[in-house]
Amino acid sequence: MKKTLITSALLLAVPSFAADWQTIHTEHFNIHYSVEHAEFAKSTAAELEIVRTKVLEQQNRALDKTVDVVVFDPLNAANGFALPTSNNPVMALFTTPPQSDTVISNSTGWQQLLVLHEYIHLVHLAQPTRNDWQQKMRGIWDLYDLTYSNTPRWVAEGYATLIESKMTGRGRLFDNYSESILREFAQQGALPTYEQLNGEQGFMGGSMAYLMGSRFLNWLEKNYSEQMLDSVWTRMQGVKTRNFDEAFSGVFGQSAAKLYRRFIAEYTYKAMQIEQEEPLLNSELWLELNLYASNPALSKDGSKIAIVERDKKSNTKLIIYSTDDNIKAQEEFTEAQKELLENDSQDIPDTAPSVFKREQKQVLNQINRGGIANPQWANSTTLYFNAYSNEESGIYNKVSDIFSYNTETGDIEQLTKLAGIRRFTVSGNGETLYGEQIRNGYSELVKVDLNTESITPLFTKSLKTAYDYPILSHDEAKLAYLSTSLNENWQLYIQDVRSDLIQTVPMPNGYQYLSQPSFSKNDESIYFVAGLNSATDIYNYHIASKTLTKLTEGQEAVAHPIGMRDGSLLYLSITADGPNVKLLPSSLKGSVISDLATNKSAPRLMVNKHTLPKAQIYTDEVGEQSSYNVLEQRATFAVGAQYYSASTSVLDLSIKSSDLLKQLDLQAGYSIDLHNGALHGGFINAKYSTLPVKLRLNLFDYDLNTAKQFHNQDSLNADISARGGFAAISYPLKFGQLNLTPELAYNYTDYKQSHKSWTRIGIAQSWQYDRQIFAIGQSINARYYDGSTKNNNWQGYDLAAQIFGKAFDIPVYVNFEQKHRNENSLALGGFSSNLINQQQSSDYVLSSELPFYSATAERYQGYGGGFSLKEGMPWLYYKQHQLDDTVYAQSYGLKFQGDFSFGMGPAGVNDLTFNMGLSRVEGDSFEDEMRAWLSFYYSL
């Protein structure tokens, strides 16, 4: 599905897998699932074995390793991903089914499509190489294994999409909605270049690897052969190392880029031929939008229209426009052209736009990155919309809920709590909703009473059925909705709210795509978009006369028809630059459709001996079931390196292991000093995260000799041999955007001539509020120490506070830090590692630009701040160090630090820490100079 390794990790945002998890063991798969998804997981277990058998027949390839499969629903959205490691292959299956107006809605069934697509990724990309030494490296080093395949993204996703379609007869290769959009791109000369196939820029840029990639590979198979394309995959795993371009050119005799240009030319030629045969569409531009736009909602009085828009920076906004013509903009344009000619009578004035941008009445930015979707007017001043809530238990990262927005006051109110409601329709009094609720893989049509917070299903739930687009008529007497079942097309129904009588809306014969129903203003008919013959069109069904009329003839890729009071029709016209709102006149009559579909069964467009059986939900027990076992650890070799020009450089070698869900993490290793033996030693780390209470244990044995640092002249002499242990217990709590983590920790350390022990109690707190164009947040970390050494007892505290935010898309922060030790000292300088870090070490004030033991004091204060040009980019920063109220040093420069953890999967793709910087360091006790650091290592 739609993802990359990095974006999948960001989407998951390291979910908690502390729920009651079970495992089904089949011959070739281990299916791990939370108990809420038991029915979906049981059916998945059977589907996986069926898919494996058929893929082996079709590909003559399979995986020798047992595949770990995770079944869960972290985003309340349809998706999935695969981690194609040859040693520990992993699939993740999200149980929420796709909605009707997505490019993945054309399937025999969501479960079958998802299983097939992700398994093809593994079979395609996780094959062991025939190069012995490279395969041995893949077998012991997860990160090398995962990044070994340098297959371009469009090849990986395009091939999985091709096979998903060939083996089901459905899929994106045969999708009317996708084809209508690609045809529009072609007719506008905007199909992606070969270089753009791997990117995500522009409208639908991220989908092109799937849509155009699969069509190009299909073109190669038809114009050459399936065997020639298959030979490319064989060559990529050869003893001789080849990248995709080399493997491809060796088979086809020319580059993929060159053949892709030919494919684009043919595709565009066919699209232009179709355009020449299409009648002109009598429509006009009504409102030009910004890249991505969806779900326009006309206010009840027709004076305003609300549209969700997303720009190229992924900023999501709900914008409310006036439906009146923008006379002011027209007058300003006229005045500007008049002034232009007055200044230069020979100049040529600008051509007036076909329509002036309508006035924006209100703009609502998404809050706390929860998104905005599906706006619905409750009354003339209040809109309801979808946004994501975060489930505090961590079992699900995001859950779709309903919020209200008062356009006069700007107030936002959450109306449902973790309800999983996606598309919905609201009654006139704003107290009742009809919506699609999705939880644990089940899609249900429900009635929601907002006063009592009760949710009532309208039908018996089943994994075989999905719902979408419930729409109330304006008089609230009728409820229209879409529904689909396995191996069927979507179907539109109209239900009488009072009598529960249901009417099936007839569809054109051969239709495949269906979405976005909308009642006319008088409720006598209903508009919708249907796909037929690789095109999408707007239809109208008159309820009383039972007449189906087609209003367009494939001239445009269309979406979201909305009837106006005067009988005209607004709709979205999808272009290569994104959708725009256009207007069809009331005089348009269309053509009556008499050739109607006799059933909703979806024909397969390709059937052969490799075609999968019809999709179904399997209920029979498959394999053996057991509780999830955290002791099933998978180990990997892990390597890291740390270079700090102020202190030393270290090579970090370790063995790291974890279970699939990262409930128990283990690491043991040795750090080797690459300079002069300044810092070296061994460590053992463990982290247990299954319980609400989190446990951590570290053992360490290191030697630090400051005289052997790069900048030994700028540090005190210290020759330390330390060995000991650290244990901590913490209890993370979340209340909306407020996070609290109390902690209790203990450390015991033996030195050459002494020992030290301490107990620490602390609390970390953070809060943030993000309105997209601006954000603000703060964090406080407070700790109290009670310790002893061989000679005395001591106490101390740490206090760190930070205020951070964003203004005009520029991230900024300021921070303050204070540490104090009574009857003990703090050592300033050095860097964080598995041997020494601020979590387990009480003696250090680590700062990358200074050597270890630059100076010591009982009291330390640090002040700083910084800004970045963009989220995710390096920081320009300033930092000042004070020891016992005296300024010791200041530094300023560029730095970047980040932790990467996928949240699940092989141990080698989790718990990575990256740190880099270039800084000017100034102080009275040493020579001012530039210093740099670069660090990449694994740490629990």
Salt bridges, closest charged atoms under 4 A:
GLU27 OE2 - HIS28 NE2 3.61
GLU49 OE1 - HIS28 ND1 2.90
GLU57 OE1 - LYS54 NZ 3.51
ASP68 OD1 - HIS32 NE2 2.80
ASP68 OD2 - ARG634 NH1 3.56
ASP101 OD2 - ARG423 NH2 2.84
GLU118 OE2 - LYS3 NZ 3.46
ASP145 OD1 - ARG138 NE 2.66
GLU157 OE2 - LYS3 NZ 3.53
GLU157 OE1 - HIS117 NE2 3.25
GLU157 OE1 - HIS121 NE2 2.91
GLU164 OE1 - HIS117 ND1 2.84
GLU164 OE1 - ARG172 NH2 2.86
GLU179 OE1 - ARG215 NE 2.83
GLU200 OE2 - ARG153 NH2 3.78
GLU221 OE1 - LYS166 NZ 2.77
GLU226 OE2 - LYS166 NZ 3.18
ASP230 OD1 - ARG61 NH1 2.70
GLU266 OE2 - ARG262 NE 2.98
ASP325 OD1 - ARG358 NH1 3.20
GLU359 OE2 - LYS361 NZ 3.98
GLU391 OE2 - ARG439 NH2 3.89
GLU436 OE1 - ARG422 NE 2.86
ASP468 OD2 - ARG423 NH1 2.97
GLU488 OE1 - LYS600 NZ 3.62
ASP523 OD1 - HIS474 ND1 2.89
GLU524 OE1 - HIS542 NE2 3.94
ASP537 OD2 - LYS550 NZ 3.70
GLU553 OE1 - LYS550 NZ 3.70
GLU556 OE2 - LYS582 NZ 2.67
GLU621 OE2 - LYS42 NZ 3.13
ASP665 OD1 - LYS662 NZ 2.84
ASP701 OD2 - ARG723 NE 3.45
ASP703 OD2 - HIS680 NE2 3.95
ASP714 OD2 - HIS711 ND1 3.11
ASP714 OD2 - ARG931 NH2 2.93
ASP719 OD2 - LYS752 NZ 3.57
GLU743 OE1 - ARG760 NH2 3.18
ASP770 OD2 - ARG369 NE 3.15
ASP798 OD2 - LYS819 NZ 3.43
ASP798 OD1 - ARG821 NH2 2.89
ASP809 OD2 - LYS313 NZ 3.93
GLU817 OE2 - LYS819 NZ 3.73
ASP843 OD1 - LYS756 NZ 2.37
GLU849 OE2 - HIS881 NE2 2.97
GLU871 OE1 - ARG369 NH2 2.25
GLU871 OE2 - LYS806 NZ 3.35
ASP885 OD1 - ARG859 NH1 3.23
ASP911 OD2 - LYS656 NZ 2.88
ASP911 OD2 - LYS662 NZ 2.91
ASP911 OD1 - LYS687 NZ 3.78
GLU922 OE2 - ARG920 NE 3.64
GLU929 OE2 - HIS711 NE2 2.74
GLU929 OE2 - ARG931 NE 2.89
